[in-house]
């Protein structure tokens, strides 16, 4: 989700800057990017710049809408306090 969000908000960026922006080591980020690329969610150009595909832009919109519809409606109970004697 962080990869999608960063690319959606900041646009295409090189792999090193993307890894830094999402808070992962370069090697770990490259594994996620390879997985996303194999599913045509991102494109990595010849210069090493990563951008979202149209498919991933739609995924981002769907995820955000899901969060708004379901997560924002969650109500968490107040913290229970213990009676002190």
PDB file with one MODEL, atoms N, CA, C and O in Angstrom:
MODEL        1
ATOM      1  N   UNK A   1       0.825  -1.194   0.000  1.00  0.00           N
ATOM      2  CA  UNK A   1       0.000   0.000   0.000  1.00  0.00           C
ATOM      3  C   UNK A   1       0.875   1.266   0.000  1.00  0.00           C
ATOM      4  O   UNK A   1       0.559   2.250  -0.668  1.00  0.00           O
ATOM      5  N   UNK A   2       1.973   1.220   0.757  1.00  0.00           N
ATOM      6  CA  UNK A   2       2.845   2.405   0.800  1.00  0.00           C
ATOM      7  C   UNK A   2       3.414   2.736  -0.561  1.00  0.00           C
ATOM      8  O   UNK A   2       3.516   3.908  -0.925  1.00  0.00           O
ATOM      9  N   UNK A   3       3.788   1.714  -1.322  1.00  0.00           N
ATOM     10  CA  UNK A   3       4.331   1.952  -2.663  1.00  0.00           C
ATOM     11  C   UNK A   3       3.289   2.640  -3.524  1.00  0.00           C
ATOM     12  O   UNK A   3       3.578   3.640  -4.182  1.00  0.00           O
ATOM     13  N   UNK A   4       2.082   2.107  -3.520  1.00  0.00           N
ATOM     14  CA  UNK A   4       1.000   2.684  -4.323  1.00  0.00           C
ATOM     15  C   UNK A   4       0.738   4.120  -3.901  1.00  0.00           C
ATOM     16  O   UNK A   4       0.607   5.002  -4.750  1.00  0.00           O
ATOM     17  N   UNK A   5       0.661   4.362  -2.603  1.00  0.00           N
ATOM     18  CA  UNK A   5       0.361   5.699  -2.092  1.00  0.00           C
ATOM     19  C   UNK A   5       1.442   6.699  -2.482  1.00  0.00           C
ATOM     20  O   UNK A   5       1.128   7.789  -2.959  1.00  0.00           O
ATOM     21  N   UNK A   6       2.704   6.348  -2.287  1.00  0.00           N
ATOM     22  CA  UNK A   6       3.796   7.267  -2.611  1.00  0.00           C
ATOM     23  C   UNK A   6       3.809   7.595  -4.101  1.00  0.00           C
ATOM     24  O   UNK A   6       3.937   8.758  -4.483  1.00  0.00           O
ATOM     25  N   UNK A   7       3.676   6.576  -4.937  1.00  0.00           N
ATOM     26  CA  UNK A   7       3.684   6.828  -6.380  1.00  0.00           C
ATOM     27  C   UNK A   7       2.456   7.620  -6.823  1.00  0.00           C
ATOM     28  O   UNK A   7       2.539   8.447  -7.731  1.00  0.00           O
ATOM     29  N   UNK A   8       1.330   7.369  -6.188  1.00  0.00           N
ATOM     30  CA  UNK A   8       0.117   8.118  -6.528  1.00  0.00           C
ATOM     31  C   UNK A   8       0.261   9.588  -6.153  1.00  0.00           C
ATOM     32  O   UNK A   8      -0.114  10.472  -6.922  1.00  0.00           O
ATOM     33  N   UNK A   9       0.809   9.844  -4.961  1.00  0.00           N
ATOM     34  CA  UNK A   9       0.899  11.215  -4.464  1.00  0.00           C
ATOM     35  C   UNK A   9       2.089  11.987  -5.034  1.00  0.00           C
ATOM     36  O   UNK A   9       1.994  13.196  -5.243  1.00  0.00           O
ATOM     37  N   UNK A  10       3.212  11.303  -5.290  1.00  0.00           N
ATOM     38  CA  UNK A  10       4.426  12.004  -5.704  1.00  0.00           C
ATOM     39  C   UNK A  10       4.799  11.782  -7.164  1.00  0.00           C
ATOM     40  O   UNK A  10       5.684  12.458  -7.689  1.00  0.00           O
ATOM     41  N   UNK A  11       4.129  10.839  -7.823  1.00  0.00           N
ATOM     42  CA  UNK A  11       4.425  10.576  -9.217  1.00  0.00           C
ATOM     43  C   UNK A  11       5.620   9.657  -9.376  1.00  0.00           C
ATOM     44  O   UNK A  11       6.172   9.174  -8.387  1.00  0.00           O
ATOM     45  N   UNK A  12       6.026   9.412 -10.622  1.00  0.00           N
ATOM     46  CA  UNK A  12       7.147   8.506 -10.891  1.00  0.00           C
ATOM     47  C   UNK A  12       8.416   8.949 -10.171  1.00  0.00           C
ATOM     48  O   UNK A  12       8.687  10.143 -10.041  1.00  0.00           O
ATOM     49  N   UNK A  13       9.182   7.976  -9.709  1.00  0.00           N
ATOM     50  CA  UNK A  13      10.463   8.277  -9.064  1.00  0.00           C
ATOM     51  C   UNK A  13      11.410   7.114  -9.255  1.00  0.00           C
ATOM     52  O   UNK A  13      10.998   5.999  -9.574  1.00  0.00           O
ATOM     53  N   UNK A  14      12.687   7.393  -9.055  1.00  0.00           N
ATOM     54  CA  UNK A  14      13.655   6.309  -9.230  1.00  0.00           C
ATOM     55  C   UNK A  14      13.558   5.328  -8.068  1.00  0.00           C
ATOM     56  O   UNK A  14      13.030   5.649  -7.003  1.00  0.00           O
ATOM     57  N   UNK A  15      14.072   4.142  -8.293  1.00  0.00           N
ATOM     58  CA  UNK A  15      13.911   3.053  -7.322  1.00  0.00           C
ATOM     59  C   UNK A  15      14.525   3.372  -5.966  1.00  0.00           C
ATOM     60  O   UNK A  15      13.951   3.032  -4.932  1.00  0.00           O
ATOM     61  N   UNK A  16      15.674   4.014  -5.958  1.00  0.00           N
ATOM     62  CA  UNK A  16      16.334   4.341  -4.695  1.00  0.00           C
ATOM     63  C   UNK A  16      15.493   5.315  -3.873  1.00  0.00           C
ATOM     64  O   UNK A  16      15.282   5.106  -2.679  1.00  0.00           O
ATOM     65  N   UNK A  17      15.024   6.361  -4.509  1.00  0.00           N
ATOM     66  CA  UNK A  17      14.190   7.337  -3.795  1.00  0.00           C
ATOM     67  C   UNK A  17      12.878   6.716  -3.325  1.00  0.00           C
ATOM     68  O   UNK A  17      12.384   7.045  -2.246  1.00  0.00           O
ATOM     69  N   UNK A  18      12.319   5.827  -4.125  1.00  0.00           N
ATOM     70  CA  UNK A  18      11.082   5.154  -3.732  1.00  0.00           C
ATOM     71  C   UNK A  18      11.308   4.281  -2.507  1.00  0.00           C
ATOM     72  O   UNK A  18      10.508   4.299  -1.572  1.00  0.00           O
ATOM     73  N   UNK A  19      12.393   3.519  -2.509  1.00  0.00           N
ATOM     74  CA  UNK A  19      12.709   2.674  -1.346  1.00  0.00           C
ATOM     75  C   UNK A  19      12.835   3.526  -0.087  1.00  0.00           C
ATOM     76  O   UNK A  19      12.336   3.152   0.974  1.00  0.00           O
ATOM     77  N   UNK A  20      13.492   4.655  -0.205  1.00  0.00           N
ATOM     78  CA  UNK A  20      13.633   5.562   0.940  1.00  0.00           C
ATOM     79  C   UNK A  20      12.271   6.110   1.366  1.00  0.00           C
ATOM     80  O   UNK A  20      11.970   6.160   2.559  1.00  0.00           O
ATOM     81  N   UNK A  21      11.455   6.515   0.409  1.00  0.00           N
ATOM     82  CA  UNK A  21      10.154   7.108   0.712  1.00  0.00           C
ATOM     83  C   UNK A  21       9.211   6.129   1.402  1.00  0.00           C
ATOM     84  O   UNK A  21       8.384   6.539   2.217  1.00  0.00           O
ATOM     85  N   UNK A  22       9.324   4.842   1.087  1.00  0.00           N
ATOM     86  CA  UNK A  22       8.437   3.860   1.710  1.00  0.00           C
ATOM     87  C   UNK A  22       9.044   3.225   2.956  1.00  0.00           C
ATOM     88  O   UNK A  22       8.394   2.425   3.630  1.00  0.00           O
ATOM     89  N   UNK A  23      10.289   3.583   3.261  1.00  0.00           N
ATOM     90  CA  UNK A  23      10.914   3.125   4.497  1.00  0.00           C
ATOM     91  C   UNK A  23      11.384   1.676   4.471  1.00  0.00           C
ATOM     92  O   UNK A  23      11.373   0.995   5.496  1.00  0.00           O
ATOM     93  N   UNK A  24      11.799   1.206   3.287  1.00  0.00           N
ATOM     94  CA  UNK A  24      12.323  -0.155   3.178  1.00  0.00           C
ATOM     95  C   UNK A  24      13.747  -0.117   2.649  1.00  0.00           C
ATOM     96  O   UNK A  24      14.164   0.844   2.002  1.00  0.00           O
ATOM     97  N   UNK A  25      14.480  -1.179   2.936  1.00  0.00           N
ATOM     98  CA  UNK A  25      15.807  -1.296   2.336  1.00  0.00           C
ATOM     99  C   UNK A  25      15.627  -1.436   0.831  1.00  0.00           C
ATOM    100  O   UNK A  25      14.574  -1.858   0.353  1.00  0.00           O
ATOM    101  N   UNK A  26      16.665  -1.080   0.099  1.00  0.00           N
ATOM    102  CA  UNK A  26      16.598  -1.162  -1.359  1.00  0.00           C
ATOM    103  C   UNK A  26      16.285  -2.586  -1.811  1.00  0.00           C
ATOM    104  O   UNK A  26      15.440  -2.786  -2.683  1.00  0.00           O
ATOM    105  N   UNK A  27      16.964  -3.581  -1.221  1.00  0.00           N
ATOM    106  CA  UNK A  27      16.756  -4.975  -1.625  1.00  0.00           C
ATOM    107  C   UNK A  27      15.324  -5.431  -1.375  1.00  0.00           C
ATOM    108  O   UNK A  27      14.724  -6.088  -2.226  1.00  0.00           O
ATOM    109  N   UNK A  28      14.778  -5.091  -0.223  1.00  0.00           N
ATOM    110  CA  UNK A  28      13.401  -5.485   0.107  1.00  0.00           C
ATOM    111  C   UNK A  28      12.418  -4.786  -0.824  1.00  0.00           C
ATOM    112  O   UNK A  28      11.470  -5.409  -1.301  1.00  0.00           O
ATOM    113  N   UNK A  29      12.631  -3.515  -1.083  1.00  0.00           N
ATOM    114  CA  UNK A  29      11.757  -2.760  -1.986  1.00  0.00           C
ATOM    115  C   UNK A  29      11.781  -3.365  -3.382  1.00  0.00           C
ATOM    116  O   UNK A  29      10.743  -3.441  -4.039  1.00  0.00           O
ATOM    117  N   UNK A  30      12.968  -3.802  -3.851  1.00  0.00           N
ATOM    118  CA  UNK A  30      13.070  -4.378  -5.188  1.00  0.00           C
ATOM    119  C   UNK A  30      12.266  -5.675  -5.304  1.00  0.00           C
ATOM    120  O   UNK A  30      11.733  -5.980  -6.371  1.00  0.00           O
ATOM    121  N   UNK A  31      12.177  -6.434  -4.218  1.00  0.00           N
ATOM    122  CA  UNK A  31      11.358  -7.652  -4.239  1.00  0.00           C
ATOM    123  C   UNK A  31       9.876  -7.298  -4.425  1.00  0.00           C
ATOM    124  O   UNK A  31       9.174  -7.934  -5.211  1.00  0.00           O
ATOM    125  N   UNK A  32       9.415  -6.289  -3.702  1.00  0.00           N
ATOM    126  CA  UNK A  32       8.021  -5.853  -3.856  1.00  0.00           C
ATOM    127  C   UNK A  32       7.781  -5.297  -5.256  1.00  0.00           C
ATOM    128  O   UNK A  32       6.749  -5.576  -5.869  1.00  0.00           O
ATOM    129  N   UNK A  33       8.723  -4.519  -5.759  1.00  0.00           N
ATOM    130  CA  UNK A  33       8.564  -3.937  -7.091  1.00  0.00           C
ATOM    131  C   UNK A  33       8.550  -5.012  -8.164  1.00  0.00           C
ATOM    132  O   UNK A  33       7.783  -4.917  -9.122  1.00  0.00           O
ATOM    133  N   UNK A  34       9.384  -6.032  -8.021  1.00  0.00           N
ATOM    134  CA  UNK A  34       9.393  -7.130  -8.990  1.00  0.00           C
ATOM    135  C   UNK A  34       8.041  -7.845  -8.983  1.00  0.00           C
ATOM    136  O   UNK A  34       7.506  -8.178 -10.040  1.00  0.00           O
ATOM    137  N   UNK A  35       7.495  -8.077  -7.797  1.00  0.00           N
ATOM    138  CA  UNK A  35       6.190  -8.724  -7.677  1.00  0.00           C
ATOM    139  C   UNK A  35       5.103  -7.865  -8.324  1.00  0.00           C
ATOM    140  O   UNK A  35       4.264  -8.372  -9.070  1.00  0.00           O
ATOM    141  N   UNK A  36       5.123  -6.571  -8.037  1.00  0.00           N
ATOM    142  CA  UNK A  36       4.115  -5.664  -8.595  1.00  0.00           C
ATOM    143  C   UNK A  36       4.266  -5.555 -10.117  1.00  0.00           C
ATOM    144  O   UNK A  36       3.266  -5.486 -10.832  1.00  0.00           O
ATOM    145  N   UNK A  37       5.480  -5.540 -10.605  1.00  0.00           N
ATOM    146  CA  UNK A  37       5.731  -5.453 -12.033  1.00  0.00           C
ATOM    147  C   UNK A  37       5.227  -6.705 -12.753  1.00  0.00           C
ATOM    148  O   UNK A  37       4.673  -6.613 -13.848  1.00  0.00           O
ATOM    149  N   UNK A  38       5.417  -7.865 -12.141  1.00  0.00           N
ATOM    150  CA  UNK A  38       4.965  -9.121 -12.753  1.00  0.00           C
ATOM    151  C   UNK A  38       3.443  -9.187 -12.844  1.00  0.00           C
ATOM    152  O   UNK A  38       2.902  -9.958 -13.636  1.00  0.00           O
ATOM    153  N   UNK A  39       2.758  -8.390 -12.045  1.00  0.00           N
ATOM    154  CA  UNK A  39       1.296  -8.336 -12.067  1.00  0.00           C
ATOM    155  C   UNK A  39       0.768  -7.089 -12.782  1.00  0.00           C
ATOM    156  O   UNK A  39      -0.417  -6.762 -12.718  1.00  0.00           O
ATOM    157  N   UNK A  40       1.690  -6.408 -13.463  1.00  0.00           N
ATOM    158  CA  UNK A  40       1.368  -5.226 -14.264  1.00  0.00           C
ATOM    159  C   UNK A  40       0.713  -4.108 -13.464  1.00  0.00           C
ATOM    160  O   UNK A  40      -0.168  -3.404 -13.958  1.00  0.00           O
ATOM    161  N   UNK A  41       1.161  -3.955 -12.208  1.00  0.00           N
ATOM    162  CA  UNK A  41       0.673  -2.870 -11.365  1.00  0.00           C
ATOM    163  C   UNK A  41       1.567  -1.636 -11.478  1.00  0.00           C
ATOM    164  O   UNK A  41       1.121  -0.509 -11.261  1.00  0.00           O
ATOM    165  N   UNK A  42       2.837  -1.867 -11.821  1.00  0.00           N
ATOM    166  CA  UNK A  42       3.800  -0.784 -12.009  1.00  0.00           C
ATOM    167  C   UNK A  42       4.605  -1.039 -13.272  1.00  0.00           C
ATOM    168  O   UNK A  42       4.633  -2.150 -13.804  1.00  0.00           O
ATOM    169  N   UNK A  43       5.255   0.010 -13.734  1.00  0.00           N
ATOM    170  CA  UNK A  43       6.192  -0.091 -14.851  1.00  0.00           C
ATOM    171  C   UNK A  43       7.506   0.520 -14.387  1.00  0.00           C
ATOM    172  O   UNK A  43       7.530   1.613 -13.822  1.00  0.00           O
ATOM    173  N   UNK A  44       8.588  -0.191 -14.630  1.00  0.00           N
ATOM    174  CA  UNK A  44       9.927   0.328 -14.349  1.00  0.00           C
ATOM    175  C   UNK A  44      10.578   0.575 -15.704  1.00  0.00           C
ATOM    176  O   UNK A  44      10.809  -0.359 -16.471  1.00  0.00           O
ATOM    177  N   UNK A  45      10.872   1.847 -15.993  1.00  0.00           N
ATOM    178  CA  UNK A  45      11.422   2.159 -17.318  1.00  0.00           C
ATOM    179  C   UNK A  45      12.923   1.871 -17.385  1.00  0.00           C
ATOM    180  O   UNK A  45      13.528   1.447 -16.400  1.00  0.00           O
ATOM    181  N   UNK A  46      13.506   2.105 -18.545  1.00  0.00           N
ATOM    182  CA  UNK A  46      14.926   1.818 -18.765  1.00  0.00           C
ATOM    183  C   UNK A  46      15.862   2.651 -17.894  1.00  0.00           C
ATOM    184  O   UNK A  46      17.013   2.267 -17.683  1.00  0.00           O
ATOM    185  N   UNK A  47      15.387   3.775 -17.389  1.00  0.00           N
ATOM    186  CA  UNK A  47      16.188   4.634 -16.519  1.00  0.00           C
ATOM    187  C   UNK A  47      15.996   4.306 -15.043  1.00  0.00           C
ATOM    188  O   UNK A  47      16.579   4.968 -14.185  1.00  0.00           O
ATOM    189  N   UNK A  48      15.184   3.292 -14.735  1.00  0.00           N
ATOM    190  CA  UNK A  48      14.958   2.888 -13.354  1.00  0.00           C
ATOM    191  C   UNK A  48      13.856   3.651 -12.656  1.00  0.00           C
ATOM    192  O   UNK A  48      13.712   3.553 -11.437  1.00  0.00           O
ATOM    193  N   UNK A  49      13.070   4.415 -13.410  1.00  0.00           N
ATOM    194  CA  UNK A  49      11.952   5.133 -12.811  1.00  0.00           C
ATOM    195  C   UNK A  49      10.724   4.237 -12.734  1.00  0.00           C
ATOM    196  O   UNK A  49      10.410   3.502 -13.670  1.00  0.00           O
ATOM    197  N   UNK A  50      10.044   4.314 -11.608  1.00  0.00           N
ATOM    198  CA  UNK A  50       8.865   3.488 -11.347  1.00  0.00           C
ATOM    199  C   UNK A  50       7.627   4.372 -11.442  1.00  0.00           C
ATOM    200  O   UNK A  50       7.596   5.481 -10.910  1.00  0.00           O
ATOM    201  N   UNK A  51       6.602   3.859 -12.131  1.00  0.00           N
ATOM    202  CA  UNK A  51       5.335   4.585 -12.185  1.00  0.00           C
ATOM    203  C   UNK A  51       4.199   3.590 -12.108  1.00  0.00           C
ATOM    204  O   UNK A  51       4.356   2.414 -12.433  1.00  0.00           O
ATOM    205  N   UNK A  52       3.062   4.079 -11.675  1.00  0.00           N
ATOM    206  CA  UNK A  52       1.874   3.244 -11.603  1.00  0.00           C
ATOM    207  C   UNK A  52       1.291   3.039 -12.987  1.00  0.00           C
ATOM    208  O   UNK A  52       1.377   3.912 -13.850  1.00  0.00           O
ATOM    209  N   UNK A  53       0.702   1.884 -13.183  1.00  0.00           N
ATOM    210  CA  UNK A  53      -0.074   1.659 -14.398  1.00  0.00           C
ATOM    211  C   UNK A  53      -1.495   2.116 -14.128  1.00  0.00           C
ATOM    212  O   UNK A  53      -1.851   2.420 -12.989  1.00  0.00           O
ATOM    213  N   UNK A  54      -2.287   2.164 -15.151  1.00  0.00           N
ATOM    214  CA  UNK A  54      -3.703   2.528 -14.984  1.00  0.00           C
ATOM    215  C   UNK A  54      -4.389   1.552 -14.028  1.00  0.00           C
ATOM    216  O   UNK A  54      -5.230   1.947 -13.222  1.00  0.00           O
ATOM    217  N   UNK A  55      -4.022   0.285 -14.127  1.00  0.00           N
ATOM    218  CA  UNK A  55      -4.587  -0.752 -13.263  1.00  0.00           C
ATOM    219  C   UNK A  55      -4.323  -0.430 -11.791  1.00  0.00           C
ATOM    220  O   UNK A  55      -5.215  -0.590 -10.957  1.00  0.00           O
ATOM    221  N   UNK A  56      -3.118   0.017 -11.466  1.00  0.00           N
ATOM    222  CA  UNK A  56      -2.780   0.320 -10.076  1.00  0.00           C
ATOM    223  C   UNK A  56      -3.421   1.622  -9.614  1.00  0.00           C
ATOM    224  O   UNK A  56      -3.754   1.757  -8.436  1.00  0.00           O
ATOM    225  N   UNK A  57      -3.598   2.572 -10.505  1.00  0.00           N
ATOM    226  CA  UNK A  57      -4.330   3.796 -10.139  1.00  0.00           C
ATOM    227  C   UNK A  57      -5.744   3.430  -9.710  1.00  0.00           C
ATOM    228  O   UNK A  57      -6.267   3.984  -8.743  1.00  0.00           O
ATOM    229  N   UNK A  58      -6.365   2.493 -10.433  1.00  0.00           N
ATOM    230  CA  UNK A  58      -7.707   2.040 -10.077  1.00  0.00           C
ATOM    231  C   UNK A  58      -7.685   1.290  -8.748  1.00  0.00           C
ATOM    232  O   UNK A  58      -8.611   1.422  -7.947  1.00  0.00           O
ATOM    233  N   UNK A  59      -6.638   0.508  -8.512  1.00  0.00           N
ATOM    234  CA  UNK A  59      -6.480  -0.205  -7.245  1.00  0.00           C
ATOM    235  C   UNK A  59      -6.394   0.789  -6.095  1.00  0.00           C
ATOM    236  O   UNK A  59      -7.026   0.593  -5.058  1.00  0.00           O
ATOM    237  N   UNK A  60      -5.618   1.849  -6.271  1.00  0.00           N
ATOM    238  CA  UNK A  60      -5.473   2.872  -5.239  1.00  0.00           C
ATOM    239  C   UNK A  60      -6.837   3.485  -4.911  1.00  0.00           C
ATOM    240  O   UNK A  60      -7.196   3.609  -3.740  1.00  0.00           O
ATOM    241  N   UNK A  61      -7.579   3.858  -5.920  1.00  0.00           N
ATOM    242  CA  UNK A  61      -8.883   4.476  -5.723  1.00  0.00           C
ATOM    243  C   UNK A  61      -9.824   3.519  -4.989  1.00  0.00           C
ATOM    244  O   UNK A  61     -10.561   3.933  -4.094  1.00  0.00           O
ATOM    245  N   UNK A  62      -9.797   2.250  -5.366  1.00  0.00           N
ATOM    246  CA  UNK A  62     -10.642   1.249  -4.714  1.00  0.00           C
ATOM    247  C   UNK A  62     -10.267   1.086  -3.247  1.00  0.00           C
ATOM    248  O   UNK A  62     -11.147   1.024  -2.388  1.00  0.00           O
ATOM    249  N   UNK A  63      -8.970   1.015  -2.950  1.00  0.00           N
ATOM    250  CA  UNK A  63      -8.527   0.867  -1.562  1.00  0.00           C
ATOM    251  C   UNK A  63      -8.918   2.068  -0.707  1.00  0.00           C
ATOM    252  O   UNK A  63      -9.390   1.909   0.419  1.00  0.00           O
ATOM    253  N   UNK A  64      -8.723   3.249  -1.238  1.00  0.00           N
ATOM    254  CA  UNK A  64      -9.084   4.456  -0.491  1.00  0.00           C
ATOM    255  C   UNK A  64     -10.584   4.472  -0.220  1.00  0.00           C
ATOM    256  O   UNK A  64     -11.009   4.792   0.890  1.00  0.00           O
ATOM    257  N   UNK A  65     -11.377   4.137  -1.210  1.00  0.00           N
ATOM    258  CA  UNK A  65     -12.825   4.110  -1.034  1.00  0.00           C
ATOM    259  C   UNK A  65     -13.231   3.081   0.006  1.00  0.00           C
ATOM    260  O   UNK A  65     -14.128   3.334   0.810  1.00  0.00           O
ATOM    261  N   UNK A  66     -12.575   1.912   0.001  1.00  0.00           N
ATOM    262  CA  UNK A  66     -12.864   0.881   0.989  1.00  0.00           C
ATOM    263  C   UNK A  66     -12.568   1.390   2.406  1.00  0.00           C
ATOM    264  O   UNK A  66     -13.369   1.201   3.322  1.00  0.00           O
ATOM    265  N   UNK A  67     -11.425   2.029   2.569  1.00  0.00           N
ATOM    266  CA  UNK A  67     -11.065   2.566   3.882  1.00  0.00           C
ATOM    267  C   UNK A  67     -12.098   3.590   4.339  1.00  0.00           C
ATOM    268  O   UNK A  67     -12.523   3.569   5.494  1.00  0.00           O
ATOM    269  N   UNK A  68     -12.497   4.474   3.451  1.00  0.00           N
ATOM    270  CA  UNK A  68     -13.488   5.497   3.795  1.00  0.00           C
ATOM    271  C   UNK A  68     -14.815   4.842   4.189  1.00  0.00           C
ATOM    272  O   UNK A  68     -15.446   5.240   5.168  1.00  0.00           O
ATOM    273  N   UNK A  69     -15.230   3.838   3.420  1.00  0.00           N
ATOM    274  CA  UNK A  69     -16.524   3.202   3.673  1.00  0.00           C
ATOM    275  C   UNK A  69     -16.550   2.336   4.920  1.00  0.00           C
ATOM    276  O   UNK A  69     -17.558   2.311   5.626  1.00  0.00           O
ATOM    277  N   UNK A  70     -15.470   1.628   5.207  1.00  0.00           N
ATOM    278  CA  UNK A  70     -15.502   0.661   6.284  1.00  0.00           C
ATOM    279  C   UNK A  70     -14.666   1.026   7.496  1.00  0.00           C
ATOM    280  O   UNK A  70     -15.148   0.950   8.626  1.00  0.00           O
ATOM    281  N   UNK A  71     -13.445   1.413   7.282  1.00  0.00           N
ATOM    282  CA  UNK A  71     -12.562   1.687   8.409  1.00  0.00           C
ATOM    283  C   UNK A  71     -12.975   2.956   9.133  1.00  0.00           C
ATOM    284  O   UNK A  71     -12.920   3.011  10.362  1.00  0.00           O
ATOM    285  N   UNK A  72     -13.382   3.960   8.404  1.00  0.00           N
ATOM    286  CA  UNK A  72     -13.749   5.215   9.067  1.00  0.00           C
ATOM    287  C   UNK A  72     -14.998   5.062   9.918  1.00  0.00           C
ATOM    288  O   UNK A  72     -15.277   5.916  10.760  1.00  0.00           O
ATOM    289  N   UNK A  73     -15.750   3.996   9.716  1.00  0.00           N
ATOM    290  CA  UNK A  73     -16.960   3.760  10.501  1.00  0.00           C
ATOM    291  C   UNK A  73     -16.702   2.983  11.778  1.00  0.00           C
ATOM    292  O   UNK A  73     -17.590   2.874  12.624  1.00  0.00           O
ATOM    293  N   UNK A  74     -15.525   2.450  11.927  1.00  0.00           N
ATOM    294  CA  UNK A  74     -15.236   1.677  13.133  1.00  0.00           C
ATOM    295  C   UNK A  74     -15.262   2.573  14.359  1.00  0.00           C
ATOM    296  O   UNK A  74     -14.778   3.705  14.345  1.00  0.00           O
ATOM    297  N   UNK A  75     -15.829   2.042  15.391  1.00  0.00           N
ATOM    298  CA  UNK A  75     -15.846   2.756  16.664  1.00  0.00           C
ATOM    299  C   UNK A  75     -15.106   1.878  17.671  1.00  0.00           C
ATOM    300  O   UNK A  75     -15.442   0.710  17.864  1.00  0.00           O
ATOM    301  N   UNK A  76     -14.124   2.445  18.289  1.00  0.00           N
ATOM    302  CA  UNK A  76     -13.366   1.702  19.269  1.00  0.00           C
ATOM    303  C   UNK A  76     -13.886   2.041  20.655  1.00  0.00           C
ATOM    304  O   UNK A  76     -14.189   3.198  20.944  1.00  0.00           O
ATOM    305  N   UNK A  77     -13.990   1.029  21.517  1.00  0.00           N
ATOM    306  CA  UNK A  77     -14.482   1.310  22.873  1.00  0.00           C
ATOM    307  C   UNK A  77     -13.499   2.185  23.627  1.00  0.00           C
ATOM    308  O   UNK A  77     -12.293   2.163  23.384  1.00  0.00           O
ATOM    309  N   UNK A  78     -14.049   2.946  24.538  1.00  0.00           N
ATOM    310  CA  UNK A  78     -13.169   3.751  25.384  1.00  0.00           C
ATOM    311  C   UNK A  78     -12.317   2.824  26.225  1.00  0.00           C
ATOM    312  O   UNK A  78     -12.685   1.685  26.511  1.00  0.00           O
ATOM    313  N   UNK A  79     -11.203   3.333  26.600  1.00  0.00           N
ATOM    314  CA  UNK A  79     -10.295   2.544  27.418  1.00  0.00           C
ATOM    315  C   UNK A  79     -10.970   2.243  28.758  1.00  0.00           C
ATOM    316  O   UNK A  79     -11.485   3.137  29.429  1.00  0.00           O
ATOM    317  N   UNK A  80     -10.954   0.982  29.120  1.00  0.00           N
ATOM    318  CA  UNK A  80     -11.564   0.599  30.370  1.00  0.00           C
ATOM    319  C   UNK A  80     -10.671   1.025  31.522  1.00  0.00           C
ATOM    320  O   UNK A  80      -9.454   0.842  31.488  1.00  0.00           O
ATOM    321  N   UNK A  81     -11.289   1.589  32.527  1.00  0.00           N
ATOM    322  CA  UNK A  81     -10.524   1.977  33.719  1.00  0.00           C
ATOM    323  C   UNK A  81     -10.852   1.002  34.834  1.00  0.00           C
ATOM    324  O   UNK A  81     -11.993   0.565  34.986  1.00  0.00           O
ATOM    325  N   UNK A  82      -9.858   0.678  35.591  1.00  0.00           N
ATOM    326  CA  UNK A  82     -10.076  -0.211  36.716  1.00  0.00           C
ATOM    327  C   UNK A  82     -10.471   0.608  37.921  1.00  0.00           C
ATOM    328  O   UNK A  82      -9.951   1.697  38.166  1.00  0.00           O
ATOM    329  N   UNK A  83     -11.407   0.052  38.665  1.00  0.00           N
ATOM    330  CA  UNK A  83     -11.805   0.704  39.916  1.00  0.00           C
ATOM    331  C   UNK A  83     -10.689   0.575  40.918  1.00  0.00           C
ATOM    332  O   UNK A  83     -10.154  -0.514  41.128  1.00  0.00           O
ATOM    333  N   UNK A  84     -10.341   1.662  41.529  1.00  0.00           N
ATOM    334  CA  UNK A  84      -9.300   1.617  42.554  1.00  0.00           C
ATOM    335  C   UNK A  84      -9.960   1.655  43.918  1.00  0.00           C
ATOM    336  O   UNK A  84     -10.892   2.426  44.146  1.00  0.00           O
ATOM    337  N   UNK A  85      -9.489   0.844  44.795  1.00  0.00           N
ATOM    338  CA  UNK A  85     -10.040   0.826  46.143  1.00  0.00           C
ATOM    339  C   UNK A  85      -9.027   1.305  47.126  1.00  0.00           C
ATOM    340  O   UNK A  85      -9.307   1.362  48.323  1.00  0.00           O
TER     341      UNK A  85
ENDMDL
END
